[in-house]
Amino acid sequence: LPEDAISSVKFAPKSNQFLLASSWDGTVRLYDVSANIERHKYSHELAVLDVC
């Protein structure tokens, strides 16, 4: 889970299986909703305010 507040959440355009969540902790996380797991974490130096 993110260490700070979530700034944005978006589902994949053509599937509700994948969800992106950006956070003030500088991460973007890709979740597989159907499997209930985090698939990948992308780290950045600054807060990530939006995903598209």
PyMOL CGO cylinders between C-alpha atoms (Angstrom):
from pymol import cmd
from pymol.cgo import CYLINDER

trace = [
    CYLINDER, 0.00, 0.00, 0.00, 1.14, 3.58, -0.55, 0.3, 1, 1, 1, 1, 1, 1,
    CYLINDER, 1.14, 3.58, -0.55, 2.89, 5.29, 2.36, 0.3, 1, 1, 1, 1, 1, 1,
    CYLINDER, 2.89, 5.29, 2.36, 1.02, 8.57, 1.75, 0.3, 1, 1, 1, 1, 1, 1,
    CYLINDER, 1.02, 8.57, 1.75, -2.33, 9.72, 0.34, 0.3, 1, 1, 1, 1, 1, 1,
    CYLINDER, -2.33, 9.72, 0.34, -3.55, 8.39, -3.01, 0.3, 1, 1, 1, 1, 1, 1,
    CYLINDER, -3.55, 8.39, -3.01, -3.82, 11.21, -5.55, 0.3, 1, 1, 1, 1, 1, 1,
    CYLINDER, -3.82, 11.21, -5.55, -5.52, 9.44, -8.48, 0.3, 1, 1, 1, 1, 1, 1,
    CYLINDER, -5.52, 9.44, -8.48, -7.09, 6.10, -9.39, 0.3, 1, 1, 1, 1, 1, 1,
    CYLINDER, -7.09, 6.10, -9.39, -7.95, 4.90, -12.90, 0.3, 1, 1, 1, 1, 1, 1,
    CYLINDER, -7.95, 4.90, -12.90, -9.06, 1.61, -14.42, 0.3, 1, 1, 1, 1, 1, 1,
    CYLINDER, -9.06, 1.61, -14.42, -7.59, 0.39, -17.70, 0.3, 1, 1, 1, 1, 1, 1,
    CYLINDER, -7.59, 0.39, -17.70, -9.59, 1.82, -20.64, 0.3, 1, 1, 1, 1, 1, 1,
    CYLINDER, -9.59, 1.82, -20.64, -10.88, -1.51, -21.97, 0.3, 1, 1, 1, 1, 1, 1,
    CYLINDER, -10.88, -1.51, -21.97, -10.77, -3.72, -18.89, 0.3, 1, 1, 1, 1, 1, 1,
    CYLINDER, -10.77, -3.72, -18.89, -11.74, -3.47, -15.25, 0.3, 1, 1, 1, 1, 1, 1,
    CYLINDER, -11.74, -3.47, -15.25, -9.06, -6.04, -14.40, 0.3, 1, 1, 1, 1, 1, 1,
    CYLINDER, -9.06, -6.04, -14.40, -6.23, -3.51, -14.00, 0.3, 1, 1, 1, 1, 1, 1,
    CYLINDER, -6.23, -3.51, -14.00, -6.16, -0.42, -11.82, 0.3, 1, 1, 1, 1, 1, 1,
    CYLINDER, -6.16, -0.42, -11.82, -3.50, 2.30, -11.58, 0.3, 1, 1, 1, 1, 1, 1,
    CYLINDER, -3.50, 2.30, -11.58, -3.10, 4.32, -8.38, 0.3, 1, 1, 1, 1, 1, 1,
    CYLINDER, -3.10, 4.32, -8.38, -0.76, 7.28, -8.01, 0.3, 1, 1, 1, 1, 1, 1,
    CYLINDER, -0.76, 7.28, -8.01, 0.34, 8.64, -4.66, 0.3, 1, 1, 1, 1, 1, 1,
    CYLINDER, 0.34, 8.64, -4.66, 1.94, 11.56, -2.90, 0.3, 1, 1, 1, 1, 1, 1,
    CYLINDER, 1.94, 11.56, -2.90, 4.69, 9.11, -1.85, 0.3, 1, 1, 1, 1, 1, 1,
    CYLINDER, 4.69, 9.11, -1.85, 6.06, 9.20, -5.43, 0.3, 1, 1, 1, 1, 1, 1,
    CYLINDER, 6.06, 9.20, -5.43, 4.75, 5.84, -6.60, 0.3, 1, 1, 1, 1, 1, 1,
    CYLINDER, 4.75, 5.84, -6.60, 2.40, 4.54, -9.24, 0.3, 1, 1, 1, 1, 1, 1,
    CYLINDER, 2.40, 4.54, -9.24, 1.09, 1.07, -8.52, 0.3, 1, 1, 1, 1, 1, 1,
    CYLINDER, 1.09, 1.07, -8.52, -0.52, -1.33, -10.97, 0.3, 1, 1, 1, 1, 1, 1,
    CYLINDER, -0.52, -1.33, -10.97, -3.07, -3.63, -9.36, 0.3, 1, 1, 1, 1, 1, 1,
    CYLINDER, -3.07, -3.63, -9.36, -4.67, -6.74, -10.81, 0.3, 1, 1, 1, 1, 1, 1,
    CYLINDER, -4.67, -6.74, -10.81, -8.15, -6.43, -9.33, 0.3, 1, 1, 1, 1, 1, 1,
    CYLINDER, -8.15, -6.43, -9.33, -9.34, -9.91, -10.34, 0.3, 1, 1, 1, 1, 1, 1,
    CYLINDER, -9.34, -9.91, -10.34, -6.31, -11.57, -8.69, 0.3, 1, 1, 1, 1, 1, 1,
    CYLINDER, -6.31, -11.57, -8.69, -6.31, -9.07, -5.78, 0.3, 1, 1, 1, 1, 1, 1,
    CYLINDER, -6.31, -9.07, -5.78, -2.55, -8.38, -6.06, 0.3, 1, 1, 1, 1, 1, 1,
    CYLINDER, -2.55, -8.38, -6.06, -0.16, -5.56, -6.82, 0.3, 1, 1, 1, 1, 1, 1,
    CYLINDER, -0.16, -5.56, -6.82, 1.54, -6.36, -10.15, 0.3, 1, 1, 1, 1, 1, 1,
    CYLINDER, 1.54, -6.36, -10.15, 4.12, -3.58, -10.27, 0.3, 1, 1, 1, 1, 1, 1,
    CYLINDER, 4.12, -3.58, -10.27, 5.32, -0.46, -8.47, 0.3, 1, 1, 1, 1, 1, 1,
    CYLINDER, 5.32, -0.46, -8.47, 6.90, 2.45, -10.35, 0.3, 1, 1, 1, 1, 1, 1,
    CYLINDER, 6.90, 2.45, -10.35, 8.90, 4.88, -8.20, 0.3, 1, 1, 1, 1, 1, 1,
    CYLINDER, 8.90, 4.88, -8.20, 9.50, 8.58, -8.83, 0.3, 1, 1, 1, 1, 1, 1,
    CYLINDER, 9.50, 8.58, -8.83, 11.41, 11.24, -6.90, 0.3, 1, 1, 1, 1, 1, 1,
    CYLINDER, 11.41, 11.24, -6.90, 8.39, 13.52, -6.44, 0.3, 1, 1, 1, 1, 1, 1,
    CYLINDER, 8.39, 13.52, -6.44, 4.69, 13.05, -5.75, 0.3, 1, 1, 1, 1, 1, 1,
    CYLINDER, 4.69, 13.05, -5.75, 2.66, 11.64, -8.65, 0.3, 1, 1, 1, 1, 1, 1,
    CYLINDER, 2.66, 11.64, -8.65, -0.58, 13.58, -8.92, 0.3, 1, 1, 1, 1, 1, 1,
    CYLINDER, -0.58, 13.58, -8.92, -2.36, 11.84, -11.81, 0.3, 1, 1, 1, 1, 1, 1,
    CYLINDER, -2.36, 11.84, -11.81, -2.42, 8.70, -13.94, 0.3, 1, 1, 1, 1, 1, 1,
    CYLINDER, -2.42, 8.70, -13.94, -3.85, 8.35, -17.43, 0.3, 1, 1, 1, 1, 1, 1,
]
cmd.load_cgo(trace, "trace")
